[in-house]
Amino acid sequence: MFDVSAPKFFGRRKGRTIRKAKTFLLENFLQKIAIDENTVFDKSKLFGIIPSEVHLEIGFGDGGHLAALSEKKKNIGFIGIEVFQNGVANLLSLITGIKAAENETENPSILSTRTDNVRVYPEDARLLFAKIPDGFIDKIYLLFPDPWPKKRHEDRRFVNPENLKELARILKKGGILQIATDHKVYKRHVLHIMHECPDFKWTAKTFADWRNEPEDWVQTKYQKKAVREGRKPVFFEYERL
Ligand SMILES: C[S@@+](CC[C@H](N)C(=O)[O-])C[C@H]1O[C@@H](n2cnc3c(N)ncnc32)[C@H](O)[C@@H]1O
């Protein structure tokens, strides 16, 4: 699936230096809400709440979308996956309210209620799929995935038959896969690959259904950047058949 220069799975990726408060969160708080090999995928045990639905965000980036949604929809359990450590640290900062600038040397107190409906997998998404039971997830967000626009990197695109098989398995029937992109190559790629996939149906009935932001949408960091740079994002919604 990957070329020889790419690792089969991504390891945790570290970017710019992480501020002290965020390092504190990664070292002391992440474990409280992280999904690991001991996690039991039982809806009544996975979160601090019994969720009405479980939503999964793959590659949440800086966590802004996930943090805002989990605040708005407190009865939904959110699983966020991100391999980039700075992004995980940023999400933790957003959901605990602990910012890099404050109390860098003290042990900050954590607002547990704000995190009851969020769980985080800080590794490659593909390593988690096998642990998630069939039909466990109600909605999947794949927002502005890396486009890998060059033909020779096509196999690295997250939307591919192998990953779709797993996404279809973990999504309940009638569940939603939401894919957003601003890249023209990726737009065509998604339309082509999803058209070939027998497990999903494109829900759009009109042009506006995929050209405009869905109702109640929270913009992501990459979406804002794309708009600033003059690109028009599209929003594909697929229903699990
Ligand atoms: C282009 S960024 C978009 C981030 C965010 N969704 C947004 O719209 O702002 C893609 C993100 O997906 C993450 N990612 C890519 N492949 C992944 C994988 N296999 N597992 C987990 N995260 C992944 C990257 O680390 C990166 O943060």
PDBQT file of the ligand as one rigid body, heavy atoms in Angstrom, charges set to zero:
ROOT
HETATM    1  C1  LIG A 301      -4.008  18.099   6.406  1.00  0.00    +0.000 C 
HETATM    2  S1  LIG A 301      -4.125  17.750   8.092  1.00  0.00    +0.000 S 
HETATM    3  C2  LIG A 301      -5.817  18.200   8.491  1.00  0.00    +0.000 C 
HETATM    4  C3  LIG A 301      -6.032  18.381   9.970  1.00  0.00    +0.000 C 
HETATM    5  C4  LIG A 301      -7.467  18.732  10.389  1.00  0.00    +0.000 C 
HETATM    6  N1  LIG A 301      -8.384  17.674  10.070  1.00  0.00    +0.000 N 
HETATM    7  C5  LIG A 301      -7.915  20.043   9.786  1.00  0.00    +0.000 C 
HETATM    8  O1  LIG A 301      -8.783  19.987   8.883  1.00  0.00    +0.000 OA
HETATM    9  O2  LIG A 301      -7.424  21.086  10.216  1.00  0.00    +0.000 OA
HETATM   10  C6  LIG A 301      -4.194  15.972   8.138  1.00  0.00    +0.000 C 
HETATM   11  C7  LIG A 301      -3.952  15.399   9.519  1.00  0.00    +0.000 C 
HETATM   12  O3  LIG A 301      -4.152  13.989   9.498  1.00  0.00    +0.000 OA
HETATM   13  C8  LIG A 301      -3.154  13.378  10.308  1.00  0.00    +0.000 C 
HETATM   14  N2  LIG A 301      -3.009  11.999   9.816  1.00  0.00    +0.000 N 
HETATM   15  C9  LIG A 301      -2.661  11.626   8.552  1.00  0.00    +0.000 A 
HETATM   16  N3  LIG A 301      -2.646  10.291   8.453  1.00  0.00    +0.000 NA
HETATM   17  C10 LIG A 301      -2.997   9.803   9.667  1.00  0.00    +0.000 A 
HETATM   18  C11 LIG A 301      -3.132   8.497  10.191  1.00  0.00    +0.000 A 
HETATM   19  N4  LIG A 301      -2.936   7.411   9.437  1.00  0.00    +0.000 N 
HETATM   20  N5  LIG A 301      -3.507   8.355  11.487  1.00  0.00    +0.000 NA
HETATM   21  C12 LIG A 301      -3.728   9.454  12.273  1.00  0.00    +0.000 A 
HETATM   22  N6  LIG A 301      -3.586  10.722  11.829  1.00  0.00    +0.000 NA
HETATM   23  C13 LIG A 301      -3.234  10.892  10.547  1.00  0.00    +0.000 A 
HETATM   24  C14 LIG A 301      -1.927  14.234  10.131  1.00  0.00    +0.000 C 
HETATM   25  O4  LIG A 301      -1.017  14.110  11.200  1.00  0.00    +0.000 OA
HETATM   26  C15 LIG A 301      -2.542  15.632  10.045  1.00  0.00    +0.000 C 
HETATM   27  O5  LIG A 301      -2.630  16.258  11.299  1.00  0.00    +0.000 OA
ENDROOT
TORSDOF 0
